[in-house]
Amino acid sequence: MAKRRIAWWKLLGLAGAAGVAAGGVLVARNERQRRAYTPDQIRDRLHRRLDELEGHED
């Protein structure tokens, strides 16, 4: 019976580690997508967003 409890804790630990690894993969993928923009593209997007916000302040 003691072996069975250890097995549950091991499975719980492995599931937690898998969840952390999956979260890390998602963060890394999002970071790569974010870095795919050139500085000029980022600047243009920010200027467009600023222009949109300034236009809605009427």
MMTF fields as JSON, N, C-alpha, C and O atoms, coordinates in Angstrom:
{
  "mmtfVersion": "1.0.0",
  "mmtfProducer": "UNKNOWN",
  "numBonds": 231,
  "numAtoms": 232,
  "numGroups": 58,
  "numChains": 1,
  "numModels": 1,
  "chainsPerModel": [1],
  "groupsPerChain": [58],
  "chainIdList": ["A"],
  "bondAtomList": [4, 2, 8, 6, 12, 10, 16, 14, 20, 18, 24, 22, 28, 26, 32, 30, 36, 34, 40, 38, 44, 42, 48, 46, 52, 50, 56, 54, 60, 58, 64, 62, 68, 66, 72, 70, 76, 74, 80, 78, 84, 82, 88, 86, 92, 90, 96, 94, 100, 98, 104, 102, 108, 106, 112, 110, 116, 114, 120, 118, 124, 122, 128, 126, 132, 130, 136, 134, 140, 138, 144, 142, 148, 146, 152, 150, 156, 154, 160, 158, 164, 162, 168, 166, 172, 170, 176, 174, 180, 178, 184, 182, 188, 186, 192, 190, 196, 194, 200, 198, 204, 202, 208, 206, 212, 210, 216, 214, 220, 218, 224, 222, 228, 226],
  "bondOrderList": [1, 1, 1, 1, 1, 1, 1, 1, 1, 1, 1, 1, 1, 1, 1, 1, 1, 1, 1, 1, 1, 1, 1, 1, 1, 1, 1, 1, 1, 1, 1, 1, 1, 1, 1, 1, 1, 1, 1, 1, 1, 1, 1, 1, 1, 1, 1, 1, 1, 1, 1, 1, 1, 1, 1, 1, 1],
  "groupList": [{"groupName": "MET", "atomNameList": ["N", "CA", "C", "O"], "elementList": ["N", "C", "C", "O"], "formalChargeList": [0, 0, 0, 0], "bondAtomList": [1, 0, 2, 1, 3, 2], "bondOrderList": [1, 1, 2], "singleLetterCode": "M", "chemCompType": "L-PEPTIDE LINKING"}, {"groupName": "ALA", "atomNameList": ["N", "CA", "C", "O"], "elementList": ["N", "C", "C", "O"], "formalChargeList": [0, 0, 0, 0], "bondAtomList": [1, 0, 2, 1, 3, 2], "bondOrderList": [1, 1, 2], "singleLetterCode": "A", "chemCompType": "L-PEPTIDE LINKING"}, {"groupName": "LYS", "atomNameList": ["N", "CA", "C", "O"], "elementList": ["N", "C", "C", "O"], "formalChargeList": [0, 0, 0, 0], "bondAtomList": [1, 0, 2, 1, 3, 2], "bondOrderList": [1, 1, 2], "singleLetterCode": "K", "chemCompType": "L-PEPTIDE LINKING"}, {"groupName": "ARG", "atomNameList": ["N", "CA", "C", "O"], "elementList": ["N", "C", "C", "O"], "formalChargeList": [0, 0, 0, 0], "bondAtomList": [1, 0, 2, 1, 3, 2], "bondOrderList": [1, 1, 2], "singleLetterCode": "R", "chemCompType": "L-PEPTIDE LINKING"}, {"groupName": "ILE", "atomNameList": ["N", "CA", "C", "O"], "elementList": ["N", "C", "C", "O"], "formalChargeList": [0, 0, 0, 0], "bondAtomList": [1, 0, 2, 1, 3, 2], "bondOrderList": [1, 1, 2], "singleLetterCode": "I", "chemCompType": "L-PEPTIDE LINKING"}, {"groupName": "TRP", "atomNameList": ["N", "CA", "C", "O"], "elementList": ["N", "C", "C", "O"], "formalChargeList": [0, 0, 0, 0], "bondAtomList": [1, 0, 2, 1, 3, 2], "bondOrderList": [1, 1, 2], "singleLetterCode": "W", "chemCompType": "L-PEPTIDE LINKING"}, {"groupName": "LEU", "atomNameList": ["N", "CA", "C", "O"], "elementList": ["N", "C", "C", "O"], "formalChargeList": [0, 0, 0, 0], "bondAtomList": [1, 0, 2, 1, 3, 2], "bondOrderList": [1, 1, 2], "singleLetterCode": "L", "chemCompType": "L-PEPTIDE LINKING"}, {"groupName": "GLY", "atomNameList": ["N", "CA", "C", "O"], "elementList": ["N", "C", "C", "O"], "formalChargeList": [0, 0, 0, 0], "bondAtomList": [1, 0, 2, 1, 3, 2], "bondOrderList": [1, 1, 2], "singleLetterCode": "G", "chemCompType": "PEPTIDE LINKING"}, {"groupName": "VAL", "atomNameList": ["N", "CA", "C", "O"], "elementList": ["N", "C", "C", "O"], "formalChargeList": [0, 0, 0, 0], "bondAtomList": [1, 0, 2, 1, 3, 2], "bondOrderList": [1, 1, 2], "singleLetterCode": "V", "chemCompType": "L-PEPTIDE LINKING"}, {"groupName": "ASN", "atomNameList": ["N", "CA", "C", "O"], "elementList": ["N", "C", "C", "O"], "formalChargeList": [0, 0, 0, 0], "bondAtomList": [1, 0, 2, 1, 3, 2], "bondOrderList": [1, 1, 2], "singleLetterCode": "N", "chemCompType": "L-PEPTIDE LINKING"}, {"groupName": "GLU", "atomNameList": ["N", "CA", "C", "O"], "elementList": ["N", "C", "C", "O"], "formalChargeList": [0, 0, 0, 0], "bondAtomList": [1, 0, 2, 1, 3, 2], "bondOrderList": [1, 1, 2], "singleLetterCode": "E", "chemCompType": "L-PEPTIDE LINKING"}, {"groupName": "GLN", "atomNameList": ["N", "CA", "C", "O"], "elementList": ["N", "C", "C", "O"], "formalChargeList": [0, 0, 0, 0], "bondAtomList": [1, 0, 2, 1, 3, 2], "bondOrderList": [1, 1, 2], "singleLetterCode": "Q", "chemCompType": "L-PEPTIDE LINKING"}, {"groupName": "TYR", "atomNameList": ["N", "CA", "C", "O"], "elementList": ["N", "C", "C", "O"], "formalChargeList": [0, 0, 0, 0], "bondAtomList": [1, 0, 2, 1, 3, 2], "bondOrderList": [1, 1, 2], "singleLetterCode": "Y", "chemCompType": "L-PEPTIDE LINKING"}, {"groupName": "THR", "atomNameList": ["N", "CA", "C", "O"], "elementList": ["N", "C", "C", "O"], "formalChargeList": [0, 0, 0, 0], "bondAtomList": [1, 0, 2, 1, 3, 2], "bondOrderList": [1, 1, 2], "singleLetterCode": "T", "chemCompType": "L-PEPTIDE LINKING"}, {"groupName": "PRO", "atomNameList": ["N", "CA", "C", "O"], "elementList": ["N", "C", "C", "O"], "formalChargeList": [0, 0, 0, 0], "bondAtomList": [1, 0, 2, 1, 3, 2], "bondOrderList": [1, 1, 2], "singleLetterCode": "P", "chemCompType": "L-PEPTIDE LINKING"}, {"groupName": "ASP", "atomNameList": ["N", "CA", "C", "O"], "elementList": ["N", "C", "C", "O"], "formalChargeList": [0, 0, 0, 0], "bondAtomList": [1, 0, 2, 1, 3, 2], "bondOrderList": [1, 1, 2], "singleLetterCode": "D", "chemCompType": "L-PEPTIDE LINKING"}, {"groupName": "HIS", "atomNameList": ["N", "CA", "C", "O"], "elementList": ["N", "C", "C", "O"], "formalChargeList": [0, 0, 0, 0], "bondAtomList": [1, 0, 2, 1, 3, 2], "bondOrderList": [1, 1, 2], "singleLetterCode": "H", "chemCompType": "L-PEPTIDE LINKING"}],
  "groupTypeList": [0, 1, 2, 3, 3, 4, 1, 5, 5, 2, 6, 6, 7, 6, 1, 7, 1, 1, 7, 8, 1, 1, 7, 7, 8, 6, 8, 1, 3, 9, 10, 3, 11, 3, 3, 1, 12, 13, 14, 15, 11, 4, 3, 15, 3, 6, 16, 3, 3, 6, 15, 10, 6, 10, 7, 16, 10, 15],
  "groupIdList": [1, 2, 3, 4, 5, 6, 7, 8, 9, 10, 11, 12, 13, 14, 15, 16, 17, 18, 19, 20, 21, 22, 23, 24, 25, 26, 27, 28, 29, 30, 31, 32, 33, 34, 35, 36, 37, 38, 39, 40, 41, 42, 43, 44, 45, 46, 47, 48, 49, 50, 51, 52, 53, 54, 55, 56, 57, 58],
  "secStructList": [7, 2, 2, 2, 2, 2, 2, 2, 2, 2, 2, 2, 2, 2, 2, 2, 2, 2, 2, 2, 2, 2, 2, 2, 2, 2, 2, 2, 2, 2, 2, 2, 2, 2, 2, 6, 1, 7, 2, 2, 2, 2, 2, 2, 2, 2, 2, 2, 2, 2, 2, 2, 2, 2, 2, 6, 7, 7],
  "xCoordList": [0.824, 0.0, 0.868, 0.496, 2.003, 2.885, 3.43, 3.595, 3.704, 4.199, 3.165, 3.517, 1.928, 0.868, 0.787, 0.557, 0.969, 0.959, 2.143, 2.0, 3.282, 4.458, 4.21, 4.604, 3.577, 3.3, 2.39, 2.575, 1.412, 0.529, 1.295, 1.082, 2.182, 2.965, 3.911, 4.142, 4.451, 5.327, 4.536, 5.002, 3.347, 2.518, 2.12, 2.118, 1.788, 1.426, 2.617, 2.455, 3.794, 5.004, 5.331, 5.71, 5.19, 5.446, 4.436, 4.792, 3.187, 2.163, 2.467, 2.299, 2.906, 3.275, 4.46, 4.47, 5.455, 6.632, 6.241, 6.751, 5.35, 4.89, 4.13, 4.255, 3.355, 2.626, 3.555, 3.332, 4.591, 5.575, 6.31, 6.542, 6.673, 7.369, 6.479, 6.943, 5.21, 4.281, 4.114, 4.05, 4.044, 3.943, 5.184, 5.082, 6.343, 7.588, 7.639, 8.154, 7.109, 7.071, 6.191, 6.554, 5.049, 4.155, 4.791, 4.663, 5.472, 6.14, 7.236, 7.372, 8.012, 9.096, 8.536, 9.099, 7.446, 6.841, 6.342, 6.558, 5.68, 5.2, 6.352, 6.247, 7.431, 8.597, 9.206, 9.601, 9.284, 9.82, 8.939, 9.448, 7.629, 6.714, 6.867, 6.819, 7.048, 7.198, 8.49, 8.508, 9.543, 10.837, 10.926, 11.912, 9.926, 9.955, 9.732, 10.004, 9.243, 9.016, 10.335, 11.181, 10.487, 11.642, 11.346, 10.182, 12.363, 12.113, 11.218, 10.394, 11.376, 10.523, 9.056, 8.161, 8.814, 7.44, 6.832, 5.672, 7.591, 7.093, 6.784, 5.743, 7.684, 7.485, 6.23, 5.44, 6.044, 4.853, 3.573, 2.585, 3.605, 2.413, 2.095, 0.933, 3.124, 2.896, 2.349, 1.46, 2.878, 2.385, 0.918, 0.113, 0.581, -0.811, -1.735, -2.821, -1.303, -2.132, -2.303, -3.389, -1.236, -1.319, -2.278, -3.096, -2.178, -3.08, -4.539, -5.426, -4.786, -6.151, -6.659, -7.806, -5.81, -6.227, -6.477, -7.446, -5.634, -5.821, -7.069, -7.708, -7.418, -8.613, -9.897, -10.943, -9.848, -11.053, -11.277, -12.223, -10.445, -10.584, -11.584, -11.68, -12.311, -13.243, -14.188, -15.025],
  "yCoordList": [-1.192, 0.0, 1.257, 2.256, 1.228, 2.39, 2.671, 3.831, 1.643, 1.828, 2.549, 3.365, 2.252, 2.875, 4.377, 5.155, 4.797, 6.214, 6.933, 8.05, 6.311, 6.898, 7.053, 8.059, 6.095, 6.164, 7.344, 8.02, 7.598, 8.742, 10.055, 10.956, 10.167, 11.385, 11.582, 12.702, 10.466, 10.56, 11.03, 11.879, 10.477, 10.883, 12.354, 13.082, 12.781, 14.178, 15.095, 16.149, 14.692, 15.468, 15.517, 16.566, 14.398, 14.361, 15.213, 15.894, 15.179, 15.999, 17.485, 18.284, 17.849, 19.242, 19.677, 20.78, 18.812, 19.13, 19.265, 20.141, 18.414, 18.508, 19.811, 20.424, 20.227, 21.485, 22.673, 23.597, 22.663, 23.75, 23.779, 24.849, 22.609, 22.543, 23.052, 23.781, 22.676, 23.139, 24.656, 25.323, 25.194, 26.644, 27.345, 28.402, 26.772, 27.335, 27.333, 28.269, 26.29, 26.209, 27.324, 27.958, 27.568, 28.633, 30.008, 30.853, 30.229, 31.517, 31.718, 32.808, 30.681, 30.789, 31.051, 31.843, 30.399, 30.611, 32.044, 32.679, 32.554, 33.933, 34.926, 35.945, 34.644, 35.523, 35.548, 36.609, 34.403, 34.359, 35.146, 35.848, 35.045, 35.795, 37.294, 38.084, 37.682, 39.093, 39.64, 40.761, 38.889, 39.338, 39.277, 39.739, 38.721, 38.624, 39.99, 40.15, 40.976, 42.312, 43.089, 42.964, 43.875, 44.765, 45.999, 46.281, 46.729, 47.949, 48.943, 49.618, 49.034, 49.941, 49.513, 50.355, 48.205, 47.715, 48.023, 48.427, 47.84, 48.124, 49.609, 49.982, 50.453, 51.899, 52.307, 53.115, 51.748, 52.052, 51.628, 52.362, 50.438, 49.958, 50.859, 51.182, 51.263, 52.133, 53.494, 54.047, 54.019, 55.308, 55.187, 56.083, 54.085, 53.885, 53.788, 54.366, 53.052, 52.917, 54.263, 54.584, 55.048, 56.374, 57.258, 57.97, 57.213, 58.003, 57.597, 58.451, 56.288, 55.812, 56.327, 56.761, 56.28, 56.746, 58.243, 58.705, 58.99, 60.438, 60.804, 61.816, 59.998, 60.261, 59.964, 60.517, 59.101, 58.718, 59.566, 59.312, 60.56, 61.371, 62.509, 63.355, 62.559, 63.669, 63.917, 64.816],
  "zCoordList": [0.0, 0.0, 0.0, -0.615, 0.669, 0.693, -0.704, -1.083, -1.455, -2.814, -3.675, -4.527, -3.454, -4.251, -3.976, -4.902, -2.734, -2.404, -3.04, -3.538, -3.024, -3.657, -5.147, -5.736, -5.753, -7.182, -7.489, -8.501, -6.63, -6.861, -6.773, -7.585, -5.797, -5.65, -6.828, -7.283, -7.307, -8.476, -9.699, -10.458, -9.879, -11.016, -10.901, -11.894, -9.706, -9.495, -9.796, -10.411, -9.364, -9.628, -11.112, -11.632, -11.79, -13.232, -13.989, -14.951, -13.563, -14.219, -14.019, -14.94, -12.833, -12.575, -13.423, -13.97, -13.529, -14.343, -15.817, -16.516, -16.282, -17.667, -17.9, -18.96, -16.923, -17.039, -17.097, -17.878, -16.283, -16.295, -17.631, -18.194, -18.134, -19.418, -20.544, -21.42, -20.526, -21.563, -21.492, -22.525, -20.295, -20.145, -20.675, -21.297, -20.436, -20.941, -22.458, -23.069, -23.061, -24.518, -25.076, -26.066, -24.459, -24.925, -24.779, -25.665, -23.67, -23.465, -24.503, -25.06, -24.765, -25.751, -27.148, -27.904, -27.489, -28.812, -28.949, -29.981, -27.925, -27.974, -28.052, -28.735, -27.37, -27.403, -28.803, -29.287, -29.447, -30.817, -31.765, -32.639, -31.612, -32.467, -32.222, -33.165, -30.983, -30.663, -31.247, -31.757, -31.185, -31.685, -33.206, -33.778, -33.866, -35.317, -35.97, -37.16, -35.217, -35.764, -35.818, -34.933, -36.853, -36.925, -36.075, -35.789, -35.672, -34.896, -35.644, -35.027, -36.952, -37.729, -37.685, -37.603, -37.738, -37.666, -36.3, -36.216, -35.253, -33.905, -33.77, -33.23, -34.258, -34.188, -34.949, -34.462, -36.147, -36.947, -36.232, -36.218, -35.641, -34.918, -33.732, -33.486, -33.001, -31.846, -32.282, -31.636, -33.364, -33.859, -34.306, -34.051, -34.965, -35.384, -34.18, -34.179, -33.146, -31.943, -31.253, -30.771, -31.205, -30.604, -31.393, -30.81, -32.711, -33.549, -33.334, -33.306, -33.183, -32.935, -31.59, -31.48, -30.576, -29.249, -29.242, -28.64, -29.888, -29.936, -30.725, -30.439, -31.705, -32.5, -31.747, -32.085, -30.729, -29.978, -28.739, -27.994, -28.495, -27.282, -27.443, -26.554, -28.512, -28.777, -27.646, -27.727]
}
